[in-house]
Amino acid sequence: SDEAKYWLTSTAGEYLTFSSGKHVCPGRFFAMLEIKMMLAVLIMKYDICLPEEGKRPDDSWFGPVCTPSMSAKVLLKKRERQQ
């Protein structure tokens, strides 16, 4: 749906990353596009996994917002280039 398509750049009160009203960030669509492109390249070019222990630290909650633990570790291994 169109609503789901734009939720990260929404100016609704539930998600205020880019502010709202007359102070809304004019670069919010560009910023989200950059983040999506960076993630796409990361996923295409690297294998991502947990360290040997394999246990992911618990997330942190700040009200309704969930963030990953700052002590979380991931391993990135560059993929072999395929011809």
N, CA, C and O of each residue as an XYZ file, in Angstrom:
332
protein
N       0.839     -1.189      0.000
C       0.000      0.000      0.000
C       0.879      1.245      0.000
O       2.048      1.188      0.382
N       0.317      2.361     -0.426
C       1.060      3.623     -0.433
C       1.464      4.042      0.967
O       2.525      4.635      1.159
N       0.625      3.738      1.947
C       0.926      4.102      3.333
C       2.194      3.403      3.808
O       3.045      4.033      4.436
N       2.333      2.117      3.521
C       3.518      1.357      3.921
C       4.756      1.834      3.164
O       5.862      1.808      3.703
N       4.576      2.261      1.940
C       5.693      2.688      1.104
C       6.405      3.913      1.672
O       7.619      4.049      1.522
N       5.664      4.799      2.319
C       6.230      6.065      2.781
C       6.360      6.192      4.296
O       6.579      7.298      4.790
N       6.234      5.100      5.049
C       6.207      5.243      6.507
C       7.509      5.793      7.080
O       7.466      6.494      8.091
N       8.663      5.509      6.482
C       9.927      6.017      7.026
C      10.134      7.505      6.768
O      10.927      8.140      7.462
N       9.453      8.062      5.804
C       9.598      9.488      5.507
C       8.354     10.272      5.894
O       8.217     11.448      5.555
N       7.468      9.623      6.595
C       6.216     10.251      7.013
C       6.471     11.389      8.000
O       7.456     11.383      8.738
N       5.577     12.350      7.998
C       5.652     13.437      8.975
C       4.588     13.261     10.048
O       4.290     14.196     10.791
N       4.016     12.068     10.129
C       2.997     11.781     11.141
C       3.631     11.760     12.528
O       4.840     11.573     12.664
N       2.822     11.949     13.539
C       3.308     12.014     14.912
C       3.909     10.729     15.436
O       4.646     10.761     16.421
N       3.619      9.587     14.807
C       4.146      8.310     15.305
C       5.629      8.129     14.984
O       6.308      7.362     15.666
N       6.136      8.800     13.984
C       7.522      8.609     13.550
C       8.103      9.979     13.223
O       7.889     10.501     12.129
N       8.834     10.560     14.161
C       9.297     11.944     14.010
C      10.780     12.094     13.677
O      11.372     13.130     13.979
N      11.374     11.105     13.074
C      12.791     11.187     12.749
C      13.128     12.423     11.927
O      14.181     13.030     12.121
N      12.255     12.795     11.024
C      12.512     13.942     10.154
C      11.693     15.166     10.542
O      11.514     16.072      9.728
N      11.194     15.204     11.774
C      10.386     16.299     12.297
C       9.025     16.335     11.614
O       8.630     15.373     10.956
N       8.317     17.429     11.768
C       6.991     17.525     11.152
C       6.601     18.983     10.959
O       7.304     19.900     11.385
N       5.478     19.168     10.315
C       4.971     20.520     10.095
C       5.890     21.352      9.231
O       6.505     20.841      8.296
N       5.987     22.648      9.542
C       6.800     23.540      8.713
C       8.299     23.305      8.913
O       9.117     23.850      8.171
N       8.659     22.498      9.910
C      10.069     22.213     10.176
C      10.517     20.860      9.635
O      11.620     20.407      9.942
N       9.679     20.212      8.838
C      10.016     18.890      8.318
C      11.275     18.976      7.441
O      11.485     19.957      6.729
N      12.080     17.958      7.508
C      13.339     17.917      6.761
C      13.067     17.818      5.254
O      12.429     16.864      4.810
N      13.540     18.782      4.470
C      13.295     18.711      3.029
C      14.111     17.611      2.347
O      13.794     17.220      1.223
N      15.138     17.116      2.999
C      15.979     16.075      2.408
C      15.630     14.670      2.853
O      16.409     13.743      2.631
N      14.469     14.490      3.481
C      14.131     13.181      4.049
C      14.028     12.084      2.993
O      14.427     10.948      3.252
N      13.507     12.393      1.822
C      13.391     11.370      0.780
C      14.774     11.000      0.241
O      15.048      9.828     -0.019
N      15.642     12.000      0.074
C      17.008     11.742     -0.374
C      17.764     10.916      0.666
O      18.474      9.974      0.313
N      17.617     11.262      1.940
C      18.298     10.534      3.013
C      17.870      9.067      3.041
O      18.714      8.181      3.171
N      16.578      8.807      2.919
C      16.102      7.423      2.947
C      16.568      6.659      1.712
O      16.877      5.471      1.806
N      16.624      7.315      0.567
C      17.125      6.668     -0.645
C      18.592      6.289     -0.473
O      18.995      5.192     -0.860
N      19.391      7.180      0.099
C      20.804      6.892      0.349
C      20.968      5.698      1.293
O      21.812      4.833      1.058
N      20.173      5.650      2.348
C      20.246      4.540      3.303
C      19.871      3.228      2.620
O      20.546      2.216      2.808
N      18.805      3.239      1.833
C      18.374      2.022      1.130
C      19.430      1.553      0.140
O      19.679      0.353      0.025
N      20.056      2.487     -0.577
C      21.100      2.112     -1.536
C      22.314      1.531     -0.823
O      22.892      0.547     -1.283
N      22.704      2.134      0.296
C      23.845      1.634      1.055
C      23.571      0.225      1.579
O      24.440     -0.644      1.515
N      22.365      0.001      2.094
C      22.007     -1.329      2.586
C      21.975     -2.354      1.459
O      22.410     -3.490      1.648
N      21.468     -1.971      0.293
C      21.428     -2.888     -0.849
C      22.839     -3.313     -1.248
O      23.081     -4.496     -1.488
N      23.768     -2.367     -1.322
C      25.154     -2.687     -1.675
C      25.774     -3.579     -0.607
O      26.460     -4.547     -0.935
N      25.547     -3.272      0.648
C      26.083     -4.076      1.744
C      25.588     -5.516      1.659
O      26.373     -6.453      1.807
N      24.299     -5.695      1.425
C      23.714     -7.036      1.351
C      24.203     -7.785      0.113
O      24.412     -8.997      0.171
N      24.387     -7.084     -1.005
C      24.841     -7.742     -2.233
C      26.315     -8.132     -2.185
O      26.698     -9.156     -2.751
N      27.146     -7.334     -1.518
C      28.592     -7.551     -1.584
C      29.196     -8.258     -0.377
O      30.356     -8.668     -0.420
N      28.425     -8.406      0.699
C      28.980     -8.999      1.913
C      28.062    -10.075      2.481
O      26.838     -9.986      2.389
N      28.686    -11.096      3.071
C      27.955    -12.055      3.890
C      27.976    -11.490      5.302
O      29.029    -11.085      5.795
N      26.832    -11.461      5.948
C      26.700    -10.874      7.276
C      26.261    -11.969      8.237
O      25.257    -12.641      8.001
N      27.017    -12.152      9.330
C      26.646    -13.184     10.300
C      27.082    -12.763     11.704
O      27.828    -11.801     11.885
N      26.599    -13.508     12.677
C      26.983    -13.282     14.069
C      28.337    -13.920     14.332
O      28.714    -14.857     13.629
N      29.085    -13.437     15.331
C      30.343    -14.083     15.704
C      30.096    -15.521     16.156
O      28.951    -15.949     16.302
N      31.162    -16.247     16.371
C      31.080    -17.663     16.743
C      30.109    -17.946     17.877
O      29.404    -18.954     17.848
N      30.062    -17.069     18.880
C      29.169    -17.308     20.011
C      27.725    -17.447     19.537
O      26.950    -18.216     20.105
N      27.371    -16.703     18.500
C      26.048    -16.807     17.914
C      24.915    -16.228     18.733
O      23.757    -16.343     18.333
N      25.207    -15.604     19.874
C      24.153    -15.033     20.717
C      24.087    -13.537     20.472
O      25.086    -12.826     20.583
N      22.918    -13.084     20.145
C      22.701    -11.662     19.906
C      22.316    -10.990     21.214
O      21.417    -11.470     21.905
N      22.985     -9.870     21.577
C      22.607     -9.161     22.809
C      21.168     -8.660     22.732
O      20.639     -8.421     21.647
N      20.552     -8.506     23.881
C      19.180     -8.014     23.939
C      19.094     -6.590     23.399
O      20.031     -5.802     23.525
N      17.951     -6.281     22.796
C      17.693     -4.936     22.299
C      17.426     -3.992     23.464
O      17.093     -4.425     24.567
N      17.576     -2.703     23.206
C      17.244     -1.672     24.190
C      15.946     -1.006     23.764
O      15.727     -0.747     22.580
N      15.099     -0.734     24.728
C      13.822     -0.070     24.447
C      13.792      1.296     25.110
O      14.105      1.428     26.293
N      13.418      2.303     24.350
C      13.223      3.655     24.855
C      11.791      4.036     24.512
O      11.525      4.567     23.434
N      10.883      3.770     25.417
C       9.460      3.969     25.129
C       9.051      3.024     24.016
O       9.264      1.817     24.130
N       8.470      3.538     22.944
C       8.036      2.671     21.848
C       9.133      2.370     20.826
O       8.887      1.671     19.843
N      10.345      2.895     21.051
C      11.425      2.746     20.080
C      12.393      1.655     20.521
O      12.880      1.659     21.652
N      12.662      0.729     19.623
C      13.585     -0.373     19.890
C      14.881     -0.125     19.127
O      14.853      0.175     17.934
N      16.020     -0.251     19.816
C      17.311     -0.111     19.150
C      18.175     -1.316     19.489
O      18.066     -1.866     20.584
N      19.034     -1.733     18.563
C      19.917     -2.857     18.865
C      20.947     -2.451     19.905
O      21.289     -1.275     20.034
N      21.428     -3.419     20.632
C      22.443     -3.175     21.647
C      23.693     -2.588     20.999
O      24.105     -3.031     19.926
N      24.288     -1.602     21.642
C      25.514     -1.003     21.127
C      26.697     -1.964     21.231
O      27.728     -1.745     20.596
N      26.557     -3.027     22.029
C      27.632     -4.006     22.150
C      27.485     -5.142     21.142
O      28.314     -6.052     21.112
N      26.443     -5.101     20.320
C      26.215     -6.160     19.328
C      27.351     -6.170     18.305
O      27.809     -5.118     17.859
N      27.784     -7.343     17.950
C      28.851     -7.505     16.962
C      28.319     -8.331     15.798
O      27.562     -9.282     15.991
N      28.722     -7.959     14.599
C      28.421     -8.750     13.411
C      29.707     -8.905     12.615
O      30.608     -8.071     12.705
N      29.785     -9.956     11.851
C      30.941    -10.188     10.996
C      30.540     -9.928      9.551
O      29.506    -10.406      9.083
N      31.361     -9.174      8.862
C      31.155     -8.915      7.440
C      32.279     -9.593      6.676
O      33.456     -9.361      6.951
N      31.912    -10.429      5.717
C      32.911    -11.100      4.895
C      32.610    -10.760      3.444
O      31.530    -11.059      2.934
N      33.569    -10.139      2.790
C      33.360     -9.752      1.398
C      33.151    -10.999      0.556
O      33.911    -11.963      0.648
N      32.114    -10.964     -0.261
C      31.806    -12.104     -1.126
C      32.789    -12.166     -2.283
O      33.330    -11.153     -2.728
N      33.004    -13.391     -2.757
C      33.834    -13.585     -3.942
C      33.126    -12.946     -5.128
O      31.907    -13.049     -5.264
N      33.873    -12.308     -5.954
C      33.281    -11.678     -7.138
C      32.927    -12.758     -8.148
O      33.778    -13.560     -8.535
N      31.673    -12.777     -8.571
C      31.228    -13.783     -9.534
C      31.258    -13.203    -10.936
O      30.861    -12.059    -11.161
N      31.727    -13.996    -11.861
C      31.845    -13.555    -13.258
C      30.547    -13.742    -13.994
O      30.459    -13.425    -15.180
